[in-house]
Amino acid sequence: MRHRNINEVNKDWLKQVITSDSVIVDATAGNGHDTLFCAGIAKHVYAFDIQKEAIENAKIRTSDFSNITYVLDSHATLNQYIHTPIDGIIFNLGYLPTSDKSTITQAESTLTACNQALELLSSRGFMLITCYLGHPGGASEAAAVKQWIDTHFFAYQSYTYENVSLAPISYFIKKRHRILD
């Protein structure tokens, strides 16, 4: 069975929730694909990456847009740069494609960023987290993310390639409204 590309699924989810009034964070700018997609719809996009090469790649890809703030820093520092509510945040975890695969996202900084994002999210805010399991550290980061999601959110939707070993998985999640804890 042929699987639908996970990035296509992610974009379909994003089209459902991003509006021209949205403020979105691309927590892992990478080569700028998500930044570009969001900048074409949203009011403003914050694009974070720890690698200068990633920020430069994103700037080149999004050169036609002026509604982007680029931040050369870890996604674990969201609250140092953003002080107003956000409508959504996107994480593509792992490493920068076509670059040094030894520089990867880490569970600790990712969970720190997730906690900060939870505080920044508007009441109807969303998170889209894509975990890649096929590199060293990817499976343990994915397990930590899944545990965090189960604690703080309900999984609105998830997608992975069925019957594919170490397939990536995306979680599209919204804030959990608790009645009683």
SVG drawing of the C-alpha trace seen along z (x, -y; Angstrom):
<svg xmlns="http://www.w3.org/2000/svg" viewBox="-15 -43 43 47">
<polyline fill="none" stroke="black" stroke-width="0.4" points="0.0,0.0 1.3,-3.4 1.4,-5.9 0.5,-9.5 3.5,-11.8 3.5,-12.9 4.3,-16.5 1.2,-16.6 -0.9,-15.4 0.6,-18.0 -0.2,-20.8 -3.8,-19.6 -4.1,-19.9 -2.5,-23.3 -4.9,-24.6 -7.8,-23.8 -6.5,-26.0 -4.3,-28.8 -6.0,-32.0 -4.9,-35.4 -5.0,-36.5 -2.8,-33.7 0.5,-34.0 2.5,-30.8 5.8,-29.5 7.9,-27.2 10.0,-25.9 12.4,-24.0 12.8,-26.1 15.1,-23.6 15.1,-24.4 12.1,-26.8 9.4,-24.7 6.9,-25.1 7.9,-28.7 7.1,-29.4 3.8,-27.5 2.7,-29.4 3.9,-32.8 1.6,-32.5 -1.4,-32.2 -0.7,-33.6 -0.4,-37.2 3.1,-36.5 5.5,-33.6 8.4,-33.2 11.0,-30.8 13.4,-29.3 16.5,-27.2 19.7,-26.6 21.7,-26.3 22.8,-29.3 22.6,-27.3 18.9,-26.5 18.0,-30.1 19.9,-31.2 18.1,-28.4 14.7,-29.6 15.5,-33.2 16.3,-32.3 13.2,-30.2 10.9,-32.9 12.6,-36.0 9.3,-37.2 7.7,-37.5 8.0,-40.3 5.8,-38.7 8.6,-36.5 10.8,-36.9 13.9,-34.7 15.4,-33.6 18.8,-31.9 18.4,-30.1 17.0,-27.0 13.3,-26.4 13.7,-26.0 14.0,-29.8 10.6,-30.6 9.5,-32.6 12.6,-34.9 11.4,-36.1 7.6,-35.7 5.5,-37.6 2.0,-37.5 -0.3,-34.5 0.3,-32.3 -2.2,-30.4 0.0,-27.4 3.4,-25.9 5.1,-23.4 7.9,-21.1 9.7,-18.9 12.1,-17.1 15.3,-15.4 18.1,-16.9 18.4,-19.4 18.0,-17.5 21.1,-17.4 23.4,-18.6 25.3,-17.2 23.2,-14.4 25.0,-14.7 23.2,-17.9 19.7,-16.7 16.8,-17.9 17.0,-16.6 14.1,-15.4 15.0,-17.8 15.0,-21.0 12.0,-19.8 10.0,-19.3 11.1,-22.6 9.9,-24.2 6.6,-22.3 6.0,-23.5 6.7,-27.1 4.5,-26.8 1.7,-25.4 1.8,-28.7 1.9,-30.8 -0.9,-29.1 -4.2,-30.9 -7.2,-29.0 -7.9,-27.4 -4.2,-27.0 -2.7,-23.9 0.6,-22.1 1.8,-20.0 4.7,-17.8 6.4,-15.4 8.8,-12.9 11.4,-11.0 12.5,-7.7 15.1,-6.6 18.1,-8.4 20.0,-7.9 18.0,-9.5 14.9,-9.8 12.9,-7.0 13.6,-8.1 12.7,-11.7 9.5,-10.5 8.6,-8.5 9.2,-11.5 7.0,-13.7 4.2,-11.1 4.3,-10.9 4.2,-14.7 1.3,-14.8 -0.7,-12.2 -0.2,-14.4 -1.1,-17.7 -3.2,-17.2 -5.6,-14.8 -4.3,-13.6 -6.6,-15.3 -5.2,-13.3 -2.0,-11.4 -0.5,-10.0 2.2,-7.5 3.1,-5.0 1.5,-1.7 3.7,1.4 6.9,-0.7 9.7,-0.2 10.8,-3.4 8.3,-5.5 7.8,-9.2 4.7,-10.1 2.9,-13.4 0.6,-14.6 -1.9,-17.3 -3.0,-18.4 -5.1,-21.0 -5.2,-22.4 -6.9,-20.1 -9.7,-21.8 -9.7,-20.3 -12.9,-20.4 -11.3,-19.0 -7.8,-17.8"/>
</svg>
